[in-house]
Amino acid sequence: MTPRSGPPLTFAEAFDLPLSVDLRTAARAFDICPGTAYNLIRLGRFPCPVLRIGRRYRIATAQLLRALGIEERPVYAVDLQAGAAHAAELSHHTTRHGAEDFS
């Protein structure tokens, strides 16, 4: 058995992947060793579609996430921070210029 290519991917790592990934990265996402991934491909049982480009395998990130049961991408932390900053700015503006009636 081949050792794993590192720890399993975290959610943050998974959501920062490029459009396609190499087989080692996909294997990490499924928490399997690359040797097992190659065997699954050979048997036609890899959990998501695999593209062969020359001598290499690539996996579309969208297919990988779907196979992992992740259908939609979550909001990024930076987006949450930007939203919080915007809300704080609105709150500051409302406080400085008098309360607005939102009813």
Phi, psi and chi 1 to 4 in degrees:
 res  aa     phi    psi   chi1   chi2   chi3   chi4
   1 MET       -  135.8  178.3 -174.9 -108.2      -
   2 THR   -83.7  140.4  -50.2      -      -      -
   3 PRO   -65.9  155.6   21.0  -28.1      -      -
   4 ARG   -64.9  157.9  -69.8 -167.0  171.6   97.8
   5 SER   -88.7   29.3  -64.7      -      -      -
   6 GLY   123.2  179.2      -      -      -      -
   7 PRO   -67.6  159.3   24.3  -31.9      -      -
   8 PRO   -58.4  152.7  -18.4   27.3      -      -
   9 LEU   -65.8  142.9  -71.6  177.9      -      -
  10 THR   -87.1  167.4   64.8      -      -      -
  11 PHE   -58.4  -44.7  -85.7  107.8      -      -
  12 ALA   -59.4  -42.8      -      -      -      -
  13 GLU   -65.3  -41.5  -71.0  172.9  -44.7      -
  14 ALA   -61.5  -39.5      -      -      -      -
  15 PHE   -80.1   -8.9  -64.4  123.0      -      -
  16 ASP  -102.2   10.5  -77.2  -25.6      -      -
  17 LEU   -70.5  152.3  -68.9  172.4      -      -
  18 PRO   -71.8 -177.3   24.8  -31.5      -      -
  19 LEU   -59.3  -32.8  -68.0  175.4      -      -
  20 SER  -139.9  155.8   69.7      -      -      -
  21 VAL  -127.9  161.8  -63.2      -      -      -
  22 ASP   -79.2  170.4   60.9    7.3      -      -
  23 LEU   -65.4  -35.8 -171.9   58.8      -      -
  24 ARG   -62.1  -40.4  -72.9 -173.4  175.4  -83.9
  25 THR   -67.2  -42.9  -58.2      -      -      -
  26 ALA   -62.2  -40.6      -      -      -      -
  27 ALA   -61.5  -41.9      -      -      -      -
  28 ARG   -59.9  -40.9  -84.5 -173.1   61.2 -151.9
  29 ALA   -61.0  -37.1      -      -      -      -
  30 PHE   -89.2   -0.6  -70.3  112.2      -      -
  31 ASP    58.5   45.7 -162.3   18.7      -      -
  32 ILE  -127.4  159.4   59.4  175.4      -      -
  33 CYS   -79.3  155.4   69.6      -      -      -
  34 PRO   -57.1  -36.0  -26.4   35.7      -      -
  35 GLY   -60.4  -42.5      -      -      -      -
  36 THR   -65.0  -39.4  -61.5      -      -      -
  37 ALA   -61.0  -45.8      -      -      -      -
  38 TYR   -61.2  -42.2  -77.9  107.5      -      -
  39 ASN   -62.4  -42.8  -74.7  -24.1      -      -
  40 LEU   -62.9  -38.8  -70.5  171.3      -      -
  41 ILE   -63.9  -46.8  -70.5  171.1      -      -
  42 ARG   -58.0  -36.7 -174.3  176.2   48.9   79.3
  43 LEU   -84.6   -4.0  -64.1  169.9      -      -
  44 GLY    71.6   28.1      -      -      -      -
  45 ARG  -122.6   15.8  -61.5 -169.9   60.6 -160.4
  46 PHE   -63.9  141.8 -163.9   75.5      -      -
  47 PRO   -64.4   -9.1   -9.3   15.3      -      -
  48 CYS  -148.2  164.7   58.4      -      -      -
  49 PRO   -59.4  142.3  -21.8   31.7      -      -
  50 VAL  -122.8  132.4  176.7      -      -      -
  51 LEU   -97.9  134.6  -55.9  168.0      -      -
  52 ARG  -104.8  119.8 -177.2  155.9 -170.4  167.6
  53 ILE  -120.5  105.4  -58.6  173.0      -      -
  54 GLY    64.9 -122.3      -      -      -      -
  55 ARG   -99.5    6.0  -62.9  176.4   60.9 -168.1
  56 ARG  -112.9  157.2  -62.9  178.8 -174.7 -101.7
  57 TYR  -108.0  140.0  -68.4  107.0      -      -
  58 ARG  -129.8  147.2  -61.1  -67.3  -66.4  177.5
  59 ILE  -125.5  127.1  -66.9   84.5      -      -
  60 ALA   -65.3  129.8      -      -      -      -
  61 THR   -58.9  -39.3  -61.3      -      -      -
  62 ALA   -60.3  -41.3      -      -      -      -
  63 GLN   -67.6  -39.5  -65.2  -70.7  -24.7      -
  64 LEU   -61.4  -49.5  174.4   66.7      -      -
  65 LEU   -62.7  -39.7  -66.1  175.9      -      -
  66 ARG   -62.5  -43.1 -167.8  169.3  -66.5  118.8
  67 ALA   -64.4  -27.3      -      -      -      -
  68 LEU   -84.5   -0.6  -69.5  167.6      -      -
  69 GLY    83.9   19.7      -      -      -      -
  70 ILE  -109.4  100.8  -56.3  168.6      -      -
  71 GLU   -87.2  -31.9  -64.3  -68.7  -29.5      -
  72 GLU  -125.6  146.9  -64.4 -178.9   22.7      -
  73 ARG   -80.9  135.6  -70.2 -179.2  166.7 -127.3
  74 PRO   -77.0  172.9   30.1  -35.4      -      -
  75 VAL   -73.2  138.3  175.6      -      -      -
  76 TYR   -74.7  152.7  -72.7   93.8      -      -
  77 ALA   -58.1  -39.3      -      -      -      -
  78 VAL   -64.6  -33.7  -66.8      -      -      -
  79 ASP   -66.6  -40.0  -65.9  -26.9      -      -
  80 LEU   -63.4  -41.9  -67.9  173.8      -      -
  81 GLN   -64.1  -42.2  -68.3  168.7  -11.3      -
  82 ALA   -64.0  -40.4      -      -      -      -
  83 GLY   -64.2  -41.4      -      -      -      -
  84 ALA   -65.1  -40.7      -      -      -      -
  85 ALA   -64.5  -40.7      -      -      -      -
  86 HIS   -64.6  -43.2 -179.5   68.8      -      -
  87 ALA   -63.0  -40.7      -      -      -      -
  88 ALA   -64.4  -39.6      -      -      -      -
  89 GLU   -64.1  -43.0 -177.5 -179.7  -45.8      -
  90 LEU   -62.6  -42.3  -73.5  176.5      -      -
  91 SER   -62.5  -43.7  175.4      -      -      -
  92 HIS   -63.4  -43.0  176.9   71.1      -      -
  93 HIS   -62.8  -44.1  177.5   73.9      -      -
  94 THR   -64.6  -40.5  -58.0      -      -      -
  95 THR   -66.1  -41.7  -56.3      -      -      -
  96 ARG   -69.6  -34.2  -80.8 -174.8   48.7 -155.4
  97 HIS  -107.0   17.1  -62.1  -69.6      -      -
  98 GLY    90.0  147.9      -      -      -      -
  99 ALA   -65.2  138.4      -      -      -      -
 100 GLU  -100.9  147.9  -63.3  177.6    9.7      -
 101 ASP   -88.2  114.0 -175.7   14.3      -      -
 102 PHE  -101.6   12.3  -67.4  104.1      -      -
 103 SER   -83.8      -   52.3      -      -      -
